[in-house]
Amino acid sequence: MNLEEYGFKNVDKDFGDLLPARIITTYRERYEFVCNKGKGYAKLKAGSYYDNPNSIYPTIGDFVLIDWNDSGDSRIVETIKRESSFSRMASSNDRRKDLHEQHEQLVAANFDYVFIMQSLNNDFNIHRLERYLSLAWESGGIPIIILTKSDLVENANEYVTQVENIAIGVDVYAISCKTGEGLDNLKKYFKPKNTLVFLGSSGVGKSTLVNTLMGAEVMKTSEIREDDSKGKHTTTNRQLLMLPNGTMIIDTPGMRELGMWNSEEGIDRTFQDIEQYIGMCKYTDCTHTNEPGCRILEAIENGEISQERFHSYIKLKNELKYSKNTEQYLAEKKKKFKEIAKYNKNRK
């Protein structure tokens, strides 16, 4: 087995007695990896991770250095610096009881493209795509939006146009694994040494897409429920799969929650049509609610941006502030409402 085929680039670097490897499956306290000696399992070296507050814990797709063990679990000694990573705020099920202690959940690392997948059924949601896009731009990978099950709608191009209006600079494709529509457009991403991370709700067709493009049942699939357009989880563990043509897929369980985490630049890039007006208002402390000379309100009134999109932008910005510092966010929110009330009172 050759780790270079798994995307490893530091092939000429000397790591001494340690062996570079890539994490392909994560469990609670155990990892499956591939290296030049083959596949194996490993646990974290306590002194390198648990006793080191600055350690970077590995996740699916990470390249790590291991202390190889022929007769049992190897030990992961170090996580190699990542080129890309996708994070979200931990879901409510995983979150600590103290709401002031929000924390990051790392989903995947070291990928080239982020396939944001959404089905053209009752689950289609523009605001969820904006959320995914904000985190994807922050990750360091290139976001691609895939609208699956295009055979369920009369005119898929209308949905593509709708998404392109909010996904500035992002390629958007409508596909159907049932009819084959649009699949040829995706083959350019499925190349040896490329790593793609698939993100989306359960039942959007992530596994079906891979099986269709590969012409074989390489991933398990599940049908979406027709009554509520929801799907059940097919993938329970995050895993990296090597496809027959050398492409690597990081498949992730469907996400019901996608909280903002360290995604300020990603939000700004996703909403660059709104960001261009920030700082152009008459007052530097403009709240964009009812002040005279507000450039945002003018843009909304002139139809340059929509009220709904601006609300989505503010919502994600507020979530980001909340995730960074809950107490500070609540204090600023209270202060803001007081200022608005004071302004309205003086205006009357």
N, C-alpha and C positions, 0 to 999 in steps of 0.2 A: 504494500500500500504506500502511496506517495502523497504526503501532506500538501505538496504544492498543488495537486489536483483539487484539494479542498480550499484553495484560495490563499494558502500561506505564501507570503512574499519575502520574508527574511530568511531565505534558504541558505544564504552564505554566512550568516551570523553565527558566531561561536557561543553556545550556551553552556559550555563546560560539560558537567556530568548530567545536566538536566535535558529533558527531551521535550521539544515543542509538540503540542497536540491541539486538536480543536474539539470543543464541547458539542456533542450532537444530540444529547438528551439530558434533561435535568429532572432529578427526583428531589425528595425533601432534603436529604443530606448526602446525596450520592450523585455522581455524574458519569455519563457514558461518553467516551472520547474516541477519536481516531488519531493515529500517529503513524510514523513510518514503520513501526513494528506491528501494526494492526489495530484492532479495536480492544477496548478494555474499560474498566470501571475505576473510579478514583474518588477519594474523599479529600477534603481540605486539610492541609497541614496546619495544625492548631497554632503553632508559633508564628506562622506567616499571616494568618487571617484573624482568628478569634482574639489573639493577644495584641493585634496591631490595629489601632483605630483608623489608620489611613489606608488600610488594605482595600482593594477593589474586588469585591466578590464576583466570581464568574457567573455567566448566564449562557443561554443557548447561543451558539455562534462564536463564542469567545475563543481566542487562541490563548493557551496557557502553557506554562512550563511544569512538567511533572517529574517526580522521582519515580522512575519505572520500577514495577514489582512484577516479576515473572509468576509468582505463586499466589497472588491475591490482589487486593485493591492497591493501586498506586496512590501517590500523594500529590495533590496540586499545590505547588509551591508559590507560584506567582501568576497573575493575570497580565498578559501582554497588552500594551496600550491599544485602545480600540480606534478604528477608523470611523465607525458609525454606531449609534445605539438608539433604540426606541424605548422611551419611558412613559409611564403614566402615574398619576397618583393612585396609591393602592386602593382597591375597591373597598366598599363598606364592610364586606365579609372579612377582609384581611386587615382592616384598619385597627389601630390600637383603640382602646376604650377612651382614652383621653383625646378629645377632638382637637386639642391644641398641638398634638404630636402627629401631624400628617407625615407620611413618608412615601418615598419613591418605590415603584415597582418596575424593575427593569424587565422588558419583554424580550428583546433580542439584540444581538450585536454583530457588527462586521458584515453588513449587507450592502449591496449595490443599489437595489431598487426596493421601494415599498409599494406593494400592490394593495391599494385600498379598494376593497370589493364591497359592492352593495347591489342587492337584487332589485330588479324592476317589478316589485310587487307592492303589497300594502305596507311593507317595511321601508320603502324608499323615503329618505329623509335628508334634505339639503343641509340642515344644521349639523347633523351628525357627520357629514362629509367635511364641513368646515372644521369641526373638532379634530377629526383624523388628520386633515391636511396640516393644521397648525403643529401637531406633534410630529408629523412626518417631515416637514421642512426643518424642524429643530434637530432631527435625528442625524442628519448628515447624508442620508440616502436620497435617491431621486424618487419622488412620489409619482405613481401612475394610478389613475382611477379606472376601475373596471366595473362597468354596469352589466351584471349578469342577467340571464333569463330574459333576453330581449324579445323572445318569442311570446312573452306574456302581454306585450303592449302592441298597439296598432302602429305607432310611429316612434321608434326608439330614438330617432334623430332629435326629436323635441326634447327628450330628456338629456341627450348629450349637450345640446345647446344651453339648456338650463344649468347644467353642471359647469360647463366651460365659462359661464358668466361669473361664477364664484371661485373657480379654480384657475386663477391667472397663471399662465405659463406652465400648465400641467397638461399632459396628454390624457385624453379621455376616450375610452373605447366602450361601445356597447357590443356584447357578445351573447351568443347562445350555443351552449354545448349540444343542445338538442338538434338545431338546424345547421350548426357550423358557422353561423354568421359572425364575422369579425375576428375569428380565431387566427387567421393568417397574420393579422396585425401584431400579434403578441409573440410570434416565433422569434423575432429579432432580440428579445430579452432572454430567451432560453438558450444560452450559450455556455460552453465549458468554462468553469471557474467563476461564473456569475453566481451571486447569492441573492435570492429574492425572499423577502419576508411577506407573508400573506396575512393581511389584517381585515377583520370584518366580523359581523355577527354570525351566529350559528345558522347554517342552512343556506348561505349565500352562494355556495357552489365552489368553494376553494378546492376541495378534493376532486370534485368532478372535472374542474378545469385541468388539473394536472393529469388525471387519467386520460382525458380526451386528447390532450396534446401529445402525450407519450404513447397513446395507442395501447395502453395496458392498465390493469388494475393495480397501480402502485400505491394508492392511498384509499382508505376506507371512506365510503360516502354514506350520507343519510338524506332522506327526502325531507323537504320542508312541509310543515303542516298547512293545509289549504285554508283552514278555518281562521287562523290568526297570523299566517305568514311567518311563523316562527320556526326555528329549527332546533333540533337537539344537538348537544355537543358530540361531535365525532372524535375530535382530538382532545384528550384529557391532559396529556403532558406536552410541553413545547418540545419539538423535535426538529432536527435538521436532516433532511433526506437528500441523498445523492441520486439524481435521476439518471437513466441509462445514457443520456447524451452529455453528462458531465455538469449539468446545471444543478445547483443546490437550492432547495426550498426549505425555508424555516416556516413550519406550519404552527399556528398558535390557536388555542381554544377561542371560541367566539366570545367577544367582550360585550357584556351587558352594560358595563360602566366604563367611561373613558375620561377620567378626571385630568385636568391640566396639571402639568408638572414641569417647571423650568422650561417654558416654551414661549418666552417673550418674543424672541426673534421670529419664531415660527408663526405666531399670531400676526406680527407685523407684516410678514411676507404674504400670508394668506389674505390679509385685508389691506393690501397695499393701495387699493382704490380709496380706502378711508384714511389710511395713514398719510396720504399726500396733503390732507387738509389739516392735520394736527399741527398746532402751533401757529395757525394763520388767523385765529380768532382775535377780536378786538381786545379782549381781556386775557391775561396770561393764566388766570385761574378759572377760566370758563368751564362751566359744568355741562355745556351743550344741551341745556334744557329749555331756557327761555330768555337767555341774555341777548341784548342787541349786538349786532356785529359778529354773531357766531357763524363761522364759515361752515361748520358742519350742518347747522340748521338751514343755511342757505342752499347747500348742496342737496339736502333732502327735498327742500321746497322746489328746487329747479329740476329735480329728477335725476341728478347726477349720481346719487346713491339712494338706496331705498331705506325707509325707516326700519324695516324688518332686519336688514343686513346690519345696520348700525347697532340695533339692539343685540344681535348675535355677537358682534364685536365686543360690546361693553360687557356682555355676560361672560365671555371667555376671559377678558382682562380681569374681571372681578374674581373669577374662579382662581386665576393664577395668583392674584394677591392673597387670596384666602389660603391657598396651599403653602405659600411662602411664610406667612405670619398671620395666623387666625386672629389673634388679639388685636394686632395693629390694623388689620383689615376692618374689623368690626368698629374700632374707634374712629377710623377715617370715614366709614360709612355714616356713622352717627353725626360726625362733624359736618359732612357734606349735606345731609338732610337739614341740619340746623341752618346752614348758610343759605340753602334754597328757600327755606321758610322765612328767613330774615329778609332776603331779597324781595320775595313776593309781598311781604308785609310793607316794606318801604315803598315798593312800587305802587301799592294801593293808596 
